[in-house]
Amino acid sequence: MTGTRAAGAAPDGTADDIGLVGAVAWVRRRLAGRSGDEVPAEGSAGASEDEPPAARPFRRRWEPAGVTAVGTEAEPEPAAPATQAVTPDHTDGDDGDGVVTLVGLGQRFGLDRFERDVLLLCVAVELDPTLRDQCARLHGNPAMRYPSFAVALVALPSPSWAALSPEGPLRGFRLVEVEPAPLESLVTAPLHVDERLVNHVRGLDHLDTRLRASVLPEPPADIDALPDSQRAVADRVVAAWTGPAGPSGYSQRPGPCPPLVDDPPAAELVGPDAATAALVAAAVADSFGLQLYRLPAASLPTEDGPLDDLARLWRREAGLSPVALLLEDADDHPAAVAFARRSGVACFLRLQQAPALSPAGAVRVDALPPTTAERRAAWAEHLPADSQVDPGLLAAQFAVDTASIARIAKDADDPWERCRQEAVPRLEGLAQRVVPQASWPDLVLPADRLALLQTIAHQVRDRWRVYHEWGLADRASRGLGITVLFTGPSGTGKTLAAEVLAHDLDLDLYKADLSGIVSKYIGETEKNLRRLFDAAEAGGGVLFIDEADALLGKRSEVRDSHDRFANIQIDYLLQRMETYTGLAILATNMRGALDVAFLRRMRFILEFPFPEPQQRARIWRANLPERVPGAAALDVDALAGLPLNGGMIRNVAVNAAFLAAAASTDLDRDLVLQAVRDEFAKLQVPISERQLAGEPVTP
C-alpha cells in the first residue's frame, strides 16, 4: 500500500525535511563527540551539543514553565529558525492536527527527553546508514554496527535507566524493538525501529502492514444524519469517550472534534443487525476524527502472548494515525474482551446479545435498526414524488438504515426489489433461500382455506396502517409479527402454500434446515435459533420451518438435566416467536405433539385436508402439462379416483414421464399406474389392482 503524506507535512526540500536533516546532524555530532571522531561543524551559531535542535520547543511542552530539565532557571528562548527544528511546530496548541513531528510522538506516548532522543537515534540510523560506523566505534567492536541502549546511555544527554523498562513507553508501545542477539545483554542488544515508524517520521502514513491484512475500513458516517433513536445511542458513547481539553494520547484528524479520553472504555453495541452496529460505530468514530476498521473477533489470537502483542501494536497505531476498531461477532470470543481491555484503543464490540463478561467500565448500548416510523419518514422524504411504492409498506418490511434508504430511493428504479436483494442475510447453513415461483393457480385447496391464506397476505401488507397509523402498536412491543401454523398430513400442500404466500408478497422464502439448527450441545440450539430468526428478520423474507414438531414439542416434568435444558429450548423459542416482527410459517403433521403455549401464540392455524376427487383432478392436470406426449389423452377424472394426495400425485406424474422417456413412447395409463404402484411400494402402503382399475372397494 502506498503511504500518503500526513496532514501538515511538507514535500521534499521544505522545513520538515530540513528540520529532520538537522536532527540527524545533531545525532551525528553526539556520536562523534563520544567516539573520538572529528565533530562536524554546526550549521548555526549558538547551538548546544547537549540539546538536539528544537530542544527548547520540546522543553516548553514537557517541563514546567521557567524550569530546565535539571531544575535550573531557564534562559530566555529566542525563536529558533526552521533549520534548527527537528520538524516545525505548525501549531501553538495541542489541537491534534496530526503533523508528523517527534514533538507529537513524544506528546502522545508520554516520552521524556532521553526516551525521545533514543527514538531519534534509532530513526537517524535508519535514515543515515553512515551513523552505523560511529555506533560500532562506541561499542568498540566493528561488528556491532547498530544503535543500542549502551550507545544511547553514553552519547545522549540526561540518560535514564527507566527507558529500558519493558513497560516503559519506548518498549511498551513498540516504538523501539530490542532485537535478540547471542551473547548480548539488554544494554548492548541491537535497537530497531520498524518501517511504519520511520515512514511516519518522514511524513508518510499508512496502516501497519501487520494489521491491515485482517481489517477492512468502514466508510465514515455523519452522526448528525442518524435517526433520533440511533443518535441517542451514539451520543451516549461520545459522552463516555470525550476527555478533557488538552493534549491527547491518540491521533485524531484535524477539525472541530472532541478530545478522546485516555484509555476510552469499550463500547458494546448489542443488537441483531451488523450493519446498524457498523453505522453507529462509524458515526461515533468520525465525530472524534477517527477512521473505523472492522476486525472479525474470530481472527484474534487466543493465546495471551500473541494477543498482548497485537493489543500493543494497535495501541501504537492509535498514537500514529487516527484509528478506531469494531470487533465483529464478539459474542463467543473471550479474546475480544481481553483485547479491548488491554489495547486501550477506541474499540467497539458488536454483540448479538448482552454478554456475561465485559471489559471494565464498558459502555453498553442497544444498536437497533431505525424504528418503523423513522424508516417510513426516510422513504417518504427520499422517494420521487411520482413513485408508486408505498413508503409504509417498504418501512414495515425491510429494516434498512436511513443512509441506505436515501441511496436506494435515489438510484433504484424498483426500490422494493433493490431492498430485497440487499437484505439477503448470511444464513450460514441454518436455512435455504428459495426464490418462490408458485402462484395462486398452482395451489389447490378448499375455498375457505384459500380465503384464510389471502387474509394472511393482506395482514402482511397492511401492518404499517394498522400498527402505526391506527396506533395498535403504541402499547405493545410484542406480537407485532405474524406467526402461522400449517397442519395436516404430509403432501397436502403446506410447503407449496408457503411458497405461494412468499411469491404473492414478492419476498424470498427462507426454509429452515433443522440439521443445522438442532445441536446435541447444551445451548447451541438456542443460539442457532436466535441466528435464524435474526437473519430472517433482517432479510425481510418469509421464514418457513417444516417439521416444526421437532422444535415445538411439549414441555415435560423435569426429571434430570436433559429435561431442564429441553424445556429451556422450548421457552426460548416461545419468547423469540413473540418478538419476531416478520411472517413466520411453521408446518407439522403432528399437531397433537405441540405445546399448548405455541398454539396460543399463533395468529392463524390452517388445517390442510386430504384432497377430494375434484381437487385431485385439478392437481393431476396441473402436473401433466400438454407438452408431455400423451398427457392430453389420459382420463384425468379416472386417475382422480386413486387415493393420492398432492405430493404423491406430483411424484407419480414425474416418475411416469421418465418411464415414457425411457421407453421412447407416449405417456399412457399403464405407465401412470406403474408409477402409482412404485409410489405406494415406497411408502409401504398396500393398494389392490381393483383400486388401480377404479373399481369401488368395500372396506
N, C-alpha and C positions, 0 to 999 in steps of 0.2 A: 504494500500500500504506500502510495506516495504521500509524504508528510506535507502539511500545509504550514506556512509560517504563522506563528502565533500572533494573536491580536497585539498590535503595537510594535512588533518587531520590524526592523528596517531592512531593506535589501543590502547586499554586499557594498562595503565602502562607506557606509554611514556610521553614525555614532555607536550603534550597537556593536558592530564588528570591531571598530577602533577600540572601544572600551574593553572588549574581550581580549584583543591583542595586548592591551596594556596590562590586563590581569595576568596573562600568560608570561609577559615580560617580568612582572614582579615575582612570580614563582621562580623564573629562571635566575633572577638575581639572588633570591633567598637560597636556592640550592647551590649556586656558585660560591656565595659567601661562606657556606659551611663546608664545601668540599675542597676549598683552596684554589678554585679556578678564578680566572680574572673576572671581576664583576663588571657586567656590561654597564655602559653609561646610561643614566636615567634620562628619559626624554624630556622631562620638565623640571624646572628648578624647584627646590624645596621639598621634594618627595622624601618620605621616610621609609627606610628599609624595614622598619618594624610594622609597617601598616601597608596593606595592599592598596592599590588605587581605590578610591571611594570608600576608604575605611571610615571616614568621618560620617558619610551618609549612613553606613551600617550602624555606627555607634549611635546616631540620632534615633535609630529605630529600636535598638535593643538595650541601651543603657540609660539610666536616669539623666535627665537634663542637667548639664553643667558638671557631670562627673565622668571621668575617663574609666577605662577598664580596670585600672589599678587603684582607683579611688581618689586620684588627684584631680585637682580642678582643671577643667578643660580650657584650652586656649580658644580665642575667637576663631571661628571656622570660615575661611574665605571660600567663595564659590569655586568649586572645582570645575576645570574645563572638561569637555566631553572626553578628551584623550586620557584623562586620569580616572575615568569611571570604569568599573567592571562592566556595567551596562547602564545606560542612562536611566535616571529616575523620571519616568514620564508623568508621575502623579505626585501631588503633595500629600495626599492622604492615602488611606488603605481602602480603596474602593473596589478591590478585587478585579481590576481590569485585565488580568491575565498576561501582563507584559512579562516576557521571558527574561527574568533577571535573577541573579543569585540573591539579591535582596529579597525578592518574592519567595524563593525557595527557603531561605533561612527563616523567613517570617512564618510560612505555612507549616514548616516541620519543626519549628522551635529550636533551631540550631544556635549554639553560642558561637563566639568568634573563632575559636580553634576548630570546631566542627565545620564551620563554613569554609575555613581555609583548607582543611583536609579535603573537602569536596572539590574545592577549586584546584588543589594539587592533582587530584586524580583526573579531573576534566582536562587540565592543562597537558598532562602526559598523553592523553588521547588525541589532543589537537596538535601537539608539537612533539613528535617522536624523539627529537634530539635531547629532550629532557631525560630520557631513559639512561643516557650515559652519565649524567650527573647523579641520578639515583644510584647507579652502580658504584660510583666513586664514594658516595656517602656510606653505602653498605660495606665498602672495602672488598667487593667481590665483583669482578666484571660480568659474572653470570647473573647477578641479581639486578637486572635492568628493569626495575619496576618500582612504583611507589609502595610504601609500607607505612605502618604506624611508627616504625623506628625513624624513617626519614622525616615524617611529619613532626615527631616529638623533638627532633634535633633542629630542623630547619625553620619551623613555623613559630610565630610568637604566641605567647600565652598558652603553652602546652597544658593539656588536661587529660589525666588518665581516664576520666569518666567517659571520654569519647570512644573508648574501646569497648564499652559495655554492650553486650548483645541486645539489651533492652533500651539502649540509648537511641536517639533519633537516627543517627547515621546508619547503624546496622539494623535497628528495629524496623525502619521504613525501607530497608534495602536500597538506601541511597548509595552506599558503597558495599561491595561484596568482598569478604575475606576468602581468597582462593586457597584451598588446602594445598600445601606443599610438603613433601617429605623432609623431615629433619628441621623444619622451620617452626619457630614459636609464633604465637599470635602477633607479637610485635614485628617480627621480620617476614611474616607471610605476605604474599602479594595482595595489594588492594586494587580493585577494579570497579569502574562504573560502566553500566551497560549502555547499549546503543540508544535506548529510549531516553535516558537522562542526558546523554551528550547532545542528541538532537533537540531536546527541549531547551538546553542552554543556548544552542545555536539558533533557536527561534523556529524550529520545526516541530509541530505537534501531531502525533498520531497515537492511536491506542496501542499499548504494548502488544507486541506480536504474540506473547504467551497468553494473552487474554482474548484477543479478537477472534480466535478460531471458534470459540464456543458461545459467542454472543451475537445478537442481532440488534441493530439500532432501531429505536421506535421513533416515528415521526413526532415532532413537537406538537403540543395541543395548547390551545388558548384556554386558560382557566375561566375567563370571562364568558366563553362560549358554551360552557357546560350548562345543562338544565339545572334548575334550582335544587333538585334532590341530590344530584351529583356534586354540585358546587358546595353544598353544605358539608359533604364528606371530605372534599378536597380542602376546604378551609380548616377543618379540624387537624389535618396533617400539617398544613402550612403553619398553623399556630404552634404545633408541637416542635416543629423544626426551626422556627425563627429564633435566632440568637441575638445577643446584644450588639449594638453598633460597634464597629471597630475591626481590627484585623481578624481574619478568619483562617482556620487551618485547612480550608478547602478552596480549590479553584472554582471560580464562578465567572460566567460570561459577563462582559461589561453591560451595564444597563441598570435601570431602576428596579433592582430585586432585593429582597430582604437578605441579611446575612444569615448564613447557615450556622446553626448552633454546633459546638464541638460535640462529637460523638452523637449524632442525631439518633433518636430511638427508631427502631424498626417500625414500619407501618404495615400492619396486617390488613390486607384487602380481602374480605370474606364475601364470597358470592359465587354463583354458578357460572357466570359468564366471564370468560377470559378476556374478551375484547373490552368489556366495561372496565375491568381492573387495569388493563393496559392504558386505556384512555385517561382514567383518573390519575394514574401514576405519571403519565407523560405530562399532564397539565400541571401537577404539583412540581415535578422536576423543572419544567420550563419556567415556572414562576420564580424559581431560585437560580435561573440561568444555567441549568444542568441539562446534559444530553442523557436521555434514558436508554439503557441497554437491557435487553431481555436475556436471561440466563436460565435454562432449564435446571430445576433443582436436582434432577436425576444425574446431571453431569458433574455435580460437586464431588470431590473426593470424600470417601467415608472414613479414611484413616486420619488421625489427629495431625500428624506431621505435615502431609501434603495439604490438608485443609488449612492449617495455620499459615503455611507459605502462601497459599492463594489469597487468604484474607489480608495478609500484609502487603501483597503485591497490589491488590485492589485499593488498599488504603493509600499506598504511594501514588497510584494513578489518580486518586481523587484530589491529591495535592498538586498534581501536574496538569490535569485537564478537568474541565467541568463534567463530571460523570455521576450518574445515579444508576442503581441496579434494581431490576424487577426479577425476583426469583419465582419462576413459574411452577405451578403444580407442586407446591411445597408441603402438601398435607402429609404424605407418607415418607418424608425425608428429614430425619432429625438433623442431618448435616446442614440443612438450610438455617435452622435456628442457631446452630453453633457458628456458622459463617456470619450471620447477621450480628451476633453478639461480639465476635472477635474483630471484624473488619473495621467497624466504625465508619463505614461508608453510608451515604444516604441510600437506604435499602428498603424495598417493598417486598412483602411476601404475599403471593397470590394463593389463597386458600379457598377450598370449596365449602368448608365448614370450620367453625371455631376450633382451634387446636387445643389439645390438652397441655402442651408445653409451648411457652412463648419466650422470646428474648426479654431480658429485664427491661421494664419501662416501655414495652411496646405499645403503640397506639393501634387499637383495633377498631376498624370501621366496616360497615356493610357497603360493599361496592356492587350496587344493583343497577340493572338497566334503567333507563328513564321510565317514569310511570306512563301508563297508557295515555293519560291526559297530556303529558308533555310530548309524547310521540305524535299524538293527534295534532297538537298545535304546530309542531315542526312540519308535519306533512302539509297541513293547510297553508303554512307560510311559504313553502318552497315548491309545491306542485304548481304547474302552469294553470292559468286561470281557466283554460278550456279543457282541463283534464277531466276525464270521465270516471276516474278512480275515486272511490270514497275514502277520504283520509281516515275516518274512524275504523273502517274495515282493515286498512293497512296497519293502523296502530294496534288494533286488538290482536292481529295475527302474528306480526313479526316484531320481536323485541330487539330492534336495531337501535344504535345510538344516534343522536341528533346530527352528528357530523356525517355519518353515512346517509342519513335521510336527505340532507342537503345535497350530497353528491349524487345520489340515485335520482332524486327528483329533477336534477338539472340535466343529467347525462342520459338517462334511460328512457327509451320510447315506451317500454312496458314496465313501470315500477314494480308491479306485483311479481312478474317473472324474474326481474333482477333481484328482488328481495329473496325470492325462493331459491335462486342459485347461490347467492352469497351466504345464506343462512344454513347451508348444508353442514351439519355438525360432524365432529370426529366421533364415529360410533365405536371404533376400536374393538370390533368383534362382538359387541353387545347386541347389535341389530343389523338387519339388512335393509338398505334403502331401496325402495321399489317405486319406480315411476309408473303410476297407475294408468292402465289402458281401458279397462272395462267401464261401461257406462250403464245407465238405467235399463236400456233394452236388453242387456245381457243378463239381467237379474230376474229370475222367475220366482215370485213369492206371492202369497195371498195379498189382496188389496190392502187389508188393514196393516200388514207388516211393512208394505211399501210406503204407506202413509206415515208410519212412525219413523221410518228412515228419512223421509222428506222433512219431518219435523226436526230431527237431529241436525240436518244440514241447515235449516233455517235458523236454529238457535246459534250455530257457529257464526253465521253471517251477521246476526243481529245483536251480538254481545255488546258492541260499543253503545248502541242505542239503549238497550235495556239496563245494562250495568252502570253506565256513566251518564248518558243524557237523562235517563229517568231516575238515576240515583239509587238503584238497588244494590250497588256495591259500596255505598258510603258507610254502611255499618257492618260490613263483613269482609274479611280478607281471605276467608277460606271458601271452598266450594264454588269458586268462580269458573272452574273448568267444567268440561262436560265428559263424564265417565259413563260408558255404555257397556252392558254385558250382553253378549250374544251366547245363547244356549241352544242346544239341540243336538241330534245325532250327527256323527261325522258325515261329511259330504252333502250337507243340506244348504250350503251357500254362505257360511259365516265369513270365510276369508274373502270370497267374492264380494260380499256386501261391504266389507271394509274398504276394498279397492274401489268400489263404485262411489262410496262416500268421498274418498280422497280425490278421485277424479272429478267429481262434481264440484268440490270445493277448490279445485286447482291447486292441490297440495301434494307433497310427497308422502308416501306411506313408509313408516319405519316398523318393520316386522321384527319383533324381539327374538333373539336367539337364546333359548333357555340354557343351552350348553355353555354359553359364555357368561351367563348370569349366575346360575346356581353353583356354589362352591362348597367343598367339604370343610373349608377352613372357617373358623368362627369369625363372624363379622364381615367376611369378604362378600357374601351375597348382598348384604345391605349396601355396601359400598358400590357394588355393581349396579344395583337398582337405582341408587342416587345418580350415578353417572348416566344411566339410561334415561331417566326422567329429565335430568338437566339438559342432556343433549337434544332430546325430542322437543323440549320446551324452547330451547334456543333456536332450533331449526324451524319452528313454526309448522311442523308437519303433523300427521296423524299417527299416533302411537298404537300399534296393534300387538297384543300379547296373546298368542294362541296357546291352547292347553294351559290356561291360567290356573287351573286347579292345582298345578304343581307349586304355585306360589301362594294361592289364596285358601289353603286348607284351614280347617277348623283348629282353633287353639285348644290345647289339651291341658289336663291337670299335670302340674309339674311333679314328676317323679324323680328326675335326675337332671343333670346339666344339659343334656341333649334337648329335653323338653323345654327347658327355660330358654335356650338360645333359639329354638324353633319358634317359640312364641314371640321373642324379640323381633325376629324377622317379619312375622305377620304384623306386629304392632307398627313397625317402621313403615311397611307398605300401606297400612291404613292411613297413617299420618301423611305420607307423601302424596297419596291419591287426593287427599283433601286440599293440598296446596298446589296441585298441578293445575295450570291455567289453560292448557290446550285440550284437544279432543283425544281421549284415550279409549280404545276399544279392547275389551277383554273377552276371549272366547273360551268356552268349555263345553264338553258334552257330559259333564258330571256336576250339575248344579247342586245336587244334594251334598256334595263334598265341600262346598264353600262355607266359610264362616258367615254367620248372620250379619255381623258388623259390616262386611263388604257389601252385602245386598242393600243395606240402608244407605250406603254412600254412592250407589249407582243412580245416576239421573234417569236412565232408561234401562229396562231389561227386555230384550227382544228374543222371543222363542221362535226357532226355525223348525217348522214341522217337516215330516216326510212328505214329499210332493205327491199330489193327487195325479190321476192319469192325464187329465187335461194339461197340467203343469209339466208332466213328464214328456208329453208330446212336444211342447214348446222347447223344452231342453234338448230333445233329440234333434229338432230342426235347427236349433242354434249351433249344435256341434257337428252337423253334417251339411256343410255348405254345398251349393250346387256345383262348385268346381270339382268336387270329388266324383269321379266317374261312377255312375250307377246310383248315386245317392238319391236322385230325383225319383227313381223307380221304386224305392223302398216304401213299404207300408208303415209309415211312422206311427199311425194310430194303433196298429197291432203291436209294434215294439213298445208303445207306452203302457201296454198291459203288463210288461215284465216288472217285477218288484225291485226297481233300481232307483237309487237317489241320484241327485245331480252329479256328484263326484264320480259315482260308478258309471253313469252314462257317458261322462267325458272320457274316462279310461277305456270303455268299450269302443267308443267311436274312434279313438286314436289307434287302438290295437287292431281293430277291424280294417282300418285304412292301410296299416302296414302289412296286414295279411294279403290284402288285394294287390298292393305294390309288389310284394314278394312273388305273387303268382302271376303278375302281369295281366290282371283281369279286372273287370269292373267289380265294384263293391256290390254284394248281394246279401240276401237274408242269411244264407248258410254261413258266410264269413262273419256276419254280425253275431249269430248265435254261437259260433265257435269262440268269439271274443267274450261273450257273456259267460260261457262255461269256464273259461280261463279266469275271469274275474271272480266268480263265486268260489272256484277252487282256491284261488289266492287267499280269500277271506275265510276259507274252510267252512263255508255255508252250503248246505245241500240244496240242489234245485233239480226237479224232475224234468224228464223230457216232455211230459204233459204240460208242465208250466211253460216250457220253452215253445211248445206248439200253440200256446194261447188258450188251452182248454181250462175250464174252471176246475179248481181242485178243492175238495171239501176237507177242511182240517180234521 
